[in-house]
Amino acid sequence: MKKVSDPSSLVRLNIGGKKFRTTLDTLTQREPDSMLAAMFSGRHTICRDPGEGSVFVDRDGKHFRHILNWLRDGIVPTLSDSEIQELLREAEYYQLLGLIDGITELTSKKKEDEEPQSELKRVDVIKCIQFEKVRLRGVNLSGLDLSKLDLSYVDFSYASLKNVFFSRANLQCAKFRDADAEGSIFHNATLRECEFTGANLRGALLAAANLQSANLQDACLVDCSFCGADLRSAHLQGADLTSANLEGANLEGANLKGAKLSNANLRGANLQRAYLRYVNLQNTQLEGARLDGANLLGAIR
């Protein structure tokens, strides 16, 4: 048992079996509030290996050289996405707040550089919708906040709409044919008679949305949330609803011919008079669902 006090003294570390050498200055100066700084501040008694005098830390030593390099020169290393996440976990363990901020900033910038930026701003869209027959076909609007706007009858066909906020927007009769709206938010939006034919809505949130008579034929609706949504008389032929959450949704009279419902949640959903002929319902959760008058001829259950 020995207290460390000389800032320039050499420190031997054993991190999960990997051996490292550094100085007290390195461990304590750049991140004075970190766990490492606290360990070697001289205020605490630390245990050393009696044989070699190294301090053992029970962590994977794979990325500890990056930890030491950060403490030496304050540069975040360039790593693969998986490795940078591993380094982030180590930084969090050692309470290296500066490194955590650096990694977060680096990954955010990388994401911004990789993702195409919106070609318009919210104010530009507002100006556009003051005119009749607005067409935003093929335009990149990814990440925009278009919540609460009146976007009825706007043509978004082929547009890039990833992670767009459409919450509480009026999108009645809007067109989204073949649009890429992955991860977009349509919570409480009005989408009556909208056209989503062939659109990508993977992971989109459409909870409590009004989708009466909407056309979602052949759309990718994997992992979508339609909790409490109004899908009466909606056209869902050939739509991929794998793992979609439709709990409590109203699908009365909806056409689900050829739809994929593997692992879909339809608990408590209203499927009265819905068209479910030859649909595979074996892995579909239907507890409490209303199926009165539904066409289930040839359905696999």
C-alpha positions in Angstrom: 0.0 0.0 0.0 1.5 3.3 -1.1 0.4 6.9 -1.6 1.5 8.5 -4.9 2.5 12.2 -4.5 5.3 13.1 -7.0 3.7 14.5 -10.1 6.6 13.5 -12.4 6.9 10.0 -11.1 6.3 7.0 -13.4 3.1 5.1 -13.0 2.7 1.5 -14.1 -0.9 0.4 -15.0 -2.4 -3.0 -15.7 -5.7 -2.5 -17.5 -7.4 -5.8 -17.8 -4.0 -7.5 -18.4 -2.5 -4.9 -20.8 0.5 -3.0 -19.4 0.9 0.7 -19.7 3.4 3.3 -18.4 2.7 7.0 -17.9 3.2 9.9 -15.5 1.1 11.4 -12.8 0.9 14.6 -14.7 -0.7 12.8 -17.6 -3.3 11.1 -15.4 -4.3 14.2 -13.4 -3.8 17.5 -15.4 -6.1 17.4 -18.4 -9.1 15.8 -16.7 -8.8 16.8 -13.0 -12.3 15.7 -12.2 -11.9 12.2 -13.7 -11.8 8.9 -11.8 -8.2 8.5 -12.9 -7.2 11.9 -11.5 -8.9 11.0 -8.3 -7.1 7.7 -8.0 -3.7 9.3 -8.4 -4.3 12.7 -6.8 -2.3 11.7 -3.7 -5.5 12.0 -1.6 -6.2 8.3 -1.9 -4.4 5.1 -1.0 -4.0 2.8 -3.9 -3.1 -0.9 -4.1 -0.2 -2.0 -6.2 0.8 -5.4 -7.5 3.4 -6.6 -4.9 5.4 -8.2 -7.7 5.8 -5.5 -10.3 4.3 -2.4 -8.5 1.6 -1.8 -11.2 -1.9 -0.6 -10.4 -4.6 -3.0 -11.7 -7.9 -1.7 -13.2 -10.5 -4.2 -14.1 -11.4 -2.9 -17.6 -10.7 -4.0 -21.1 -7.4 -2.4 -22.1 -8.1 -2.4 -25.8 -8.7 1.4 -26.0 -6.7 2.6 -23.0 -3.9 3.8 -25.2 -6.4 6.2 -26.8 -7.4 7.3 -23.2 -3.7 8.1 -22.5 -3.2 9.9 -25.8 -6.2 12.0 -25.1 -4.8 12.9 -21.6 -1.5 13.7 -23.2 -2.5 15.9 -26.2 -6.4 16.3 -26.2 -7.0 14.8 -29.6 -9.9 12.4 -30.3 -8.7 9.5 -32.4 -10.2 8.6 -35.7 -11.8 5.2 -35.3 -14.6 3.1 -36.9 -18.1 3.7 -35.7 -18.1 0.6 -33.5 -14.7 1.4 -32.0 -15.6 5.0 -31.2 -18.7 3.8 -29.3 -16.4 1.4 -27.3 -14.1 4.3 -26.5 -17.1 6.4 -25.4 -18.1 3.7 -22.9 -14.5 3.7 -21.5 -14.5 7.5 -21.3 -17.8 7.3 -19.4 -16.4 4.7 -17.0 -13.3 6.8 -16.3 -15.5 10.0 -16.1 -13.4 11.8 -18.8 -15.9 14.6 -19.5 -13.7 16.3 -22.0 -13.2 13.2 -24.1 -17.0 12.4 -23.9 -17.7 15.9 -25.3 -15.1 15.4 -28.0 -16.4 12.1 -29.1 -20.0 13.4 -29.1 -19.0 16.4 -31.2 -17.0 14.2 -33.6 -19.8 11.7 -34.2 -22.4 14.5 -34.6 -20.3 16.2 -37.2 -19.7 12.9 -39.0 -23.4 12.2 -39.1 -24.1 15.7 -40.4 -21.5 15.2 -43.1 -22.9 11.8 -44.2 -26.5 12.8 -44.2 -27.7 15.0 -47.0 -28.8 18.4 -45.7 -32.2 19.9 -46.4 -32.4 22.0 -49.4 -35.1 24.2 -47.9 -35.8 25.7 -44.5 -39.2 25.8 -42.7 -39.7 29.4 -43.7 -39.1 28.4 -47.4 -41.8 25.7 -47.1 -44.2 28.2 -45.5 -43.7 30.6 -48.4 -44.3 27.8 -50.9 -47.6 26.6 -49.4 -49.1 30.1 -49.8 -49.6 29.1 -53.5 -51.9 26.5 -54.9 -50.7 23.1 -56.2 -47.4 23.1 -54.3 -45.0 20.5 -55.7 -41.9 19.5 -53.6 -41.3 16.4 -55.7 -37.8 15.0 -55.2 -36.7 17.8 -52.8 -34.5 17.0 -49.8 -36.3 18.2 -46.6 -34.6 15.8 -44.2 -34.7 16.8 -40.6 -37.0 19.8 -41.0 -39.6 20.8 -38.5 -42.9 21.1 -40.5 -45.1 20.5 -37.5 -48.6 22.2 -37.3 -48.4 23.5 -40.9 -51.2 23.2 -43.4 -49.6 21.0 -46.0 -52.8 19.7 -47.5 -52.5 18.6 -51.2 -48.7 19.2 -51.3 -46.9 16.8 -53.6 -43.9 15.3 -51.7 -43.5 12.4 -54.2 -39.9 11.1 -54.4 -38.7 13.6 -51.8 -36.2 12.8 -49.0 -38.1 13.3 -45.8 -36.0 11.4 -43.3 -36.7 12.4 -39.7 -39.0 15.3 -40.6 -41.4 16.5 -37.9 -45.0 16.5 -39.3 -46.6 16.3 -35.9 -50.2 17.8 -35.9 -49.7 19.0 -39.5 -52.6 19.0 -41.9 -51.5 16.7 -44.7 -54.9 15.8 -46.1 -54.6 14.5 -49.7 -50.9 15.1 -49.7 -48.8 12.8 -52.0 -45.8 10.8 -50.7 -45.4 8.4 -53.6 -42.0 6.6 -53.3 -40.9 9.2 -50.8 -38.2 8.3 -48.2 -39.7 9.3 -44.9 -37.8 6.9 -42.7 -38.0 7.9 -39.0 -40.4 10.8 -39.6 -42.9 11.9 -37.0 -46.5 12.1 -38.0 -47.9 12.0 -34.5 -51.5 13.4 -34.4 -51.2 14.5 -38.1 -54.2 14.6 -40.4 -53.4 12.2 -43.3 -56.8 11.5 -44.7 -56.7 10.3 -48.3 -52.9 10.7 -48.5 -51.0 8.7 -51.0 -48.0 6.7 -49.7 -47.7 4.2 -52.5 -44.2 2.6 -52.4 -43.0 5.1 -49.7 -40.4 4.1 -47.1 -41.8 4.9 -43.6 -39.6 2.5 -41.7 -39.6 3.4 -38.0 -41.9 6.3 -38.5 -44.3 7.5 -35.7 -47.9 7.7 -36.8 -49.5 7.3 -33.4 -53.0 8.9 -33.2 -52.7 10.0 -36.8 -55.9 10.2 -39.0 -55.2 8.0 -42.0 -58.8 7.4 -43.1 -58.8 6.1 -46.7 -55.1 6.7 -47.0 -53.3 4.8 -49.7 -50.3 2.9 -48.3 -50.1 0.2 -50.9 -46.7 -1.5 -51.1 -45.3 0.9 -48.5 -42.5 -0.1 -46.2 -44.0 0.3 -42.7 -41.6 -1.9 -40.8 -41.3 -1.0 -37.1 -43.8 1.9 -37.6 -46.0 2.9 -34.7 -49.7 3.3 -35.5 -50.9 3.2 -31.9 -54.5 4.5 -31.7 -54.3 5.6 -35.4 -57.4 5.9 -37.5 -56.9 3.6 -40.5 -60.5 3.1 -41.5 -60.9 2.1 -45.1 -57.1 2.5 -45.6 -55.5 0.7 -48.5 -52.7 -1.5 -47.2 -52.4 -4.0 -50.0 -48.9 -5.4 -50.1 -47.6 -3.2 -47.4 -44.8 -4.5 -45.2 -46.0 -4.1 -41.6 -43.4 -6.4 -40.1 -43.0 -5.6 -36.3 -45.3 -2.6 -36.7 -47.3 -1.5 -33.6 -51.0 -1.1 -34.4 -52.2 -1.6 -30.9 -55.7 0.0 -30.5 -55.7 1.2 -34.1 -59.0 1.5 -36.0 -58.7 -0.6 -39.2 -62.4 -1.0 -39.9 -62.9 -1.8 -43.5 -59.1 -1.6 -44.3 -57.8 -3.6 -47.2 -54.8 -5.7 -46.0 -54.6 -8.1 -49.0 -51.1 -9.4 -49.3 -49.8 -7.3 -46.4 -46.9 -8.7 -44.3 -47.9 -8.8 -40.6 -45.1 -10.9 -39.1 -44.6 -9.9 -35.4 -47.1 -7.0 -35.8 -49.0 -5.9 -32.7 -52.7 -5.7 -33.4 -53.8 -6.0 -29.8 -57.2 -4.3 -29.2 -57.3 -3.2 -32.8 -60.6 -2.8 -34.7 -60.5 -5.1 -37.7 -64.2 -5.2 -38.3 -65.0 -5.8 -42.0 -61.3 -5.7 -42.8 -60.0 -7.6 -45.9 -57.6 -10.2 -44.6 -58.0 -12.9 -47.2 -54.9 -15.2 -47.4 -53.0 -13.0 -45.0 -50.5 -14.9 -42.7 -51.5 -14.1 -39.2 -49.5 -16.8 -37.4 -47.0 -14.5 -35.8 -49.4 -11.6 -35.4 -50.5 -10.5 -31.9 -54.3 -10.3 -32.1 -55.3 -10.4 -28.4 -58.5 -8.4 -27.9 -58.8 -7.5 -31.6 -62.3 -7.1 -33.1 -62.7 -9.3 -36.2 -66.4 -9.1 -36.7 -67.3 -9.3 -40.3 -63.6 -9.5 -41.4 -62.9 -11.4 -44.6 -60.5 -14.1 -43.3 -61.0 -16.6 -46.2 -57.8 -18.5 -46.5 -56.0 -16.5 -43.8 -53.3 -18.5 -42.0 -53.9 -18.4 -38.2 
